[in-house]
Amino acid sequence: MLTGCASLKVKETTVGEGWSNNSVNTVVFRNSALTTYKNYQFTAYYDNDGTMVLGKRKLGNSNWQVVKTAYKGNVKDAHNSISVAVDAKGYLLVSWDHHDTRLRYARGKEPLSLELGAEESMTGNEELKVTYPEFHNLPNGKMLFCYRSGASGRGNMIINSYDPVTGKWTRLQNNLLNGEESRSAYWQMRVDKQGYIHLSWVWRESWDVATNHDICYALSKDGGVSWQKSTGDEYALPITVDTAEIAWHVPQNSSLINQTSMTTDEDGNPYIATYWNSDSIPQYKVVYKNDGKWQLINTDFNKTTFTLGGGGTKNITISRPKVLINKAILYLLFRDAERGSKITLAYADIEKKVWKIKDLTEQSVGDWEPNYDTALWNGKRQLHIFSQKVTQADGEGLNSLAPQPVNILEIKNLPN
């Protein structure tokens, strides 16, 4: 039985004001915009002149310590987002400003410090055409850093491994998902409580988003060294379009969006959220593995017909979703123009699949996409959301919007 809906509460704190002329601060593939280490929460964003700003607070405190760094990014390209993480010793790690450009990475000078050191390389290899940087903490204290090397339609997946004792990175995978110079993979990753790494992705055959196809899956039980299918069959690496396990077949020209979200339940079963159209209207869908079979949960939230096509960051009436799970309840976090472009939470009992929807904000957040504190959710099942009203012109264009508050939403009494 679902409980907690009537008593759901939202507490909002403001970190500062950020650049809002596109969605660079709120793109869904930031991993992460917000993270927690012990009792401290960290965030990052670009201000109105493109300078990277870092924030920190004690959990439960409404006041944020904010530091304007010496580093800037090309905020006119919404791909160039900031990703933050904290290592096992409490050092802040930051990577920012990438779209087929050189690696930009720095570490905090001291544990829990917002003062960054000089820019560093990681391994020194394949660091000239970096896109989509992601940090992922492992339960053993190590960390992964993933990125695309190359360009849209012809890129490969790189994974580096971080040793918190030495603070050094080593190459783990040179080319895990091999586009064979003909395509690239757009992935999402989840580390479960056992430390198993779940990876899902769609293939794109060119720069055109319309060529996205198929939802694929791989699993690593040894920290990213070897990979297998959900059946337990080992992959010969690198994984290619011919060898990838297809969790759900989706043809090209289905308005299949890329880089969304995945999670796992208590038993380590993967859940992958995205959207595509089965007819003329794209809908949020969740592909998941249960009882040894890939299954599909559909929704009917969206009533607006649209077709994805072309390149660059798109202006779309619905955001890409984030998916969360707590016991038997599945949650989708998204933004929909039909609901006034507010931050919205949908939730359902996985067995019954009857969805309820709750708006978490009263005002529009423009073209915001969801990003939440995965470390805090994984550790305490507390949902904290990075929020800012932004605007996004189609194909990397810019609109004119005054700097908007960067807010953190704390969701209390989550339906469960």
DAHU-V286763 format. One record per backbone hydrogen bond with DSSP energy under -0.5 kcal/mol. NH is the residue of the N-H (numbers start at 1). CO is the residue of the C=O. If there is no record, write none. Layout:
NH;CO  NH;CO
//
This chain:
8;5  9;412  11;410  13;408  15;406  16;406  18;404  19;46  26;23  27;23  30;27  31;133  33;30  35;42  37;40  40;37  41;57  42;35  43;55  44;33  45;53  47;51  50;47  52;71  53;45  54;67  55;43  56;65  57;41  59;39  61;58  65;56  66;64  67;54  69;52  69;67  73;50  75;73  77;74  78;76  80;77  81;79  83;95  84;32  85;93  87;91  88;141  90;87  93;85  94;106  95;83  96;104  97;80  97;81  100;130  101;130  103;127  106;94  108;92  109;115  112;90  113;110  116;114  117;107  120;105  130;101  131;148  134;146  135;31  136;144  138;142  141;138  143;162  144;136  145;160  146;134  147;158  148;131  149;156  150;129  150;148  151;154  154;151  156;149  157;177  158;147  158;156  159;173  160;145  161;170  162;143  163;168  164;162  167;163  168;163  170;161  172;159  173;159  176;157  178;176  178;239  179;155  179;177  182;179  183;179  184;204  186;202  187;185  188;200  190;198  192;190  192;196  195;192  197;220  198;190  198;196  199;218  200;188  201;216  202;186  203;213  203;214  204;184  205;211  209;310  211;208  212;209  213;203  214;250  215;248  216;201  216;214  217;245  218;199  219;228  220;197  225;222  228;219  229;233  232;229  235;227  237;235  239;176  243;240  244;240  245;217  247;215  247;245  248;215  253;210  257;255  257;275  261;273  263;271  265;269  268;265  271;263  272;287  273;261  274;285  276;283  277;254  278;281  282;280  283;276  285;274  286;297  287;272  288;295  289;270  290;288  290;293  293;290  295;288  297;286  298;296  299;284  316;314  319;335  322;333  324;331  326;329  329;326  330;348  331;324  332;346  333;322  334;344  336;342  337;317  339;336  340;337  341;336  342;336  344;334  344;342  345;358  346;332  347;356  348;330  350;328  353;349  355;353  356;347  358;345  360;343  361;343  365;341  367;390  368;365  369;26  370;320  373;384  374;372  377;373  378;374  379;375  380;376  381;376  381;377  382;376  383;411  384;382  385;409  386;371  387;407  390;365  390;388  391;20  393;397  395;313  396;313  396;393  399;21  401;399  404;18  406;16  407;387  407;405  408;13  409;385  409;407  410;11  410;408  411;383  411;409  412;9  412;410  416;3
//
